[in-house]
């Protein structure tokens, strides 16, 4: 009997400690950028960096108005990205890129659309945009970028 009482107290205490640690744990970062692969010497693109990146955007996170110094392809792997074009255009596509992808929608300046799982866009340096995760689950994007060597991945404004 004493062993049973000690076991119950230990289990209860462990659960309470676990609950307390869980409630005081820091929230995940709003945006996490993971560099997956990169080369600064892609053939046919001198003075450019070719990179593959995974981005995780937490619910409620807003990405400020920005543009990219080179061409970028963004593929939505999980979630739904609410995307607004302020300057330039964007074409939302779906389907395999090498087998006649389907044009879902063309966005002009002032347009907002939801880019869903399995859809992708190509962003050019002249395209200024912002986005938000208006959902309740993280968004995971894969980015393929071709930027000038030493350039940042995005530029405010």
TANOR-V504285 format. One record per residue. RES is the residue in one letter. SS is DSSP state (2 for helix, 1 for strand, 0 for the rest). PSI is psi as a letter, one per 40 degrees, with the letter a starting at -180 (999 if undefined). NEAR is the number of other ideal C-beta (glycine too) atoms within 8 Angstrom. Layout:
RES_SS_PSI_NEAR, RES_SS_PSI_NEAR
//
This chain:
X_0_d_4, X_2_d_5, X_2_d_6, X_2_d_7, X_2_d_8, X_2_d_8, X_2_d_8, X_2_d_8, X_2_d_8, X_2_d_8, X_2_d_8, X_2_d_8, X_2_d_8, X_2_d_8, X_2_d_8, X_2_d_8, X_2_d_8, X_2_d_8, X_2_d_8, X_2_d_8, X_2_d_8, X_2_d_7, X_2_e_6, X_0_e_5, X_0_i_6, X_0_i_3, X_0_i_4, X_0_i_8, X_0_i_5, X_0_d_7, X_1_h_10, X_1_h_7, X_1_h_8, X_1_h_8, X_1_h_8, X_1_d_6, X_1_i_6, X_1_i_8, X_1_i_8, X_0_e_6, X_0_f_4, X_0_h_9, X_0_h_4, X_0_e_3, X_0_g_8, X_0_i_3, X_0_f_5, X_1_i_12, X_1_h_14, X_1_h_10, X_1_i_13, X_1_h_10, X_1_i_12, X_1_h_11, X_1_h_13, X_1_h_12, X_1_h_15, X_0_i_12, X_0_i_8, X_0_e_8, X_0_h_10, X_1_h_7, X_1_h_9, X_1_i_6, X_1_h_8, X_1_i_12, X_1_i_14, X_0_i_15, X_0_e_9, X_0_a_11, X_1_h_10, X_1_h_12, X_1_h_11, X_1_h_11, X_1_h_10, X_1_h_16, X_1_d_7, X_1_i_8, X_0_a_12, X_0_h_11, X_1_h_13, X_1_h_12, X_1_h_13, X_1_h_9, X_1_h_16, X_1_d_9, X_1_h_8, X_0_a_11, X_0_i_9, X_1_i_13, X_1_h_10, X_1_h_14, X_1_i_12, X_1_i_10, X_0_i_8, X_0_h_5, X_0_d_7, X_0_e_3, X_0_f_6, X_0_g_4, X_0_i_10, X_1_h_7, X_1_h_8, X_1_d_7, X_1_i_7, X_1_h_8, X_1_h_12, X_0_i_7, X_0_h_8, X_0_e_5, X_0_i_8, X_1_h_7, X_1_i_9, X_1_h_7, X_1_h_13, X_0_i_8, X_0_h_8, X_0_e_5, X_1_i_12, X_1_i_13, X_1_i_12, X_1_h_9, X_1_h_12, X_0_i_8, X_0_d_8, X_0_e_7, X_0_h_13, X_1_h_11, X_1_i_14, X_1_i_10, X_1_i_11, X_1_i_10, X_0_g_14, X_0_e_6, X_0_a_8, X_0_e_3, X_0_i_7, X_0_i_11, X_1_h_14, X_1_h_12, X_1_i_13, X_1_h_11, X_1_h_14, X_1_h_10, X_1_i_14, X_1_g_11, X_1_i_13, X_1_i_9, X_0_h_8, X_0_e_4, X_0_i_9, X_0_i_5, X_0_d_10, X_0_i_7, X_1_h_8, X_1_i_6, X_0_999_6
//
